[in-house]
C-alpha cells in the first residue's frame, strides 16, 4: 500500500508533469512548448489524468515500502515556490533536486534525509542560511547556491568531501569557511 499524504499549500505551485523517464520536471511556459512531446506524462492508474511532481511526492511510498526508490530526479525550477512539501523528504533515492529560480527562504534540516543526493541546485532563491545538516549529504557532488544574496555558509560545508562543484556567484559573501 502506498502512503498518501495530505495536500499542502505548496501543491498549487507545482504545475509540472511527471515524464515517463522517472524525472519530475516543470518546464516554465517557454520551455514547455519546446519540450512538448519529449516524454509522455505518467497517468494516474485510477483516473487516467497526468500526474504532477507534487502528486508523485504526495504519493511517495514510505521509506522501506516497495517503490520508494523509483524517483531519482526532480526539477521544480521557476515556479516561485516559497516552501517545500514535507513529503519530498520521503524520496530517499533522489539524486538530483533542482529548486532554482524560486522564492525559497529556508532549507529545512530534513534535507539530510536525501542521503543519495548528488546534485542540489538552490540558485536564485532567497536562502540566507544553509542548515548544518547539509553535512550529512555525503554523496553530494554539485551544490549551486549562486544568486542567494547575503548567504551564510556553515562550517559543515567542509564535510562534503565528494563536492566537485560549488557555485557561490552573486551571493555577496563576507567569508567562506
Beta strands, then each sheet from edge to edge (+ up, - down):
strand 1: 17-18
strand 2: 23-25
strand 3: 73-75
strand 4: 96-98
strand 5: 119-121
strand 6: 142-144
strand 7: 165-167
sheet 1: 1+ 2- 3- 4- 5- 6- 7-
end
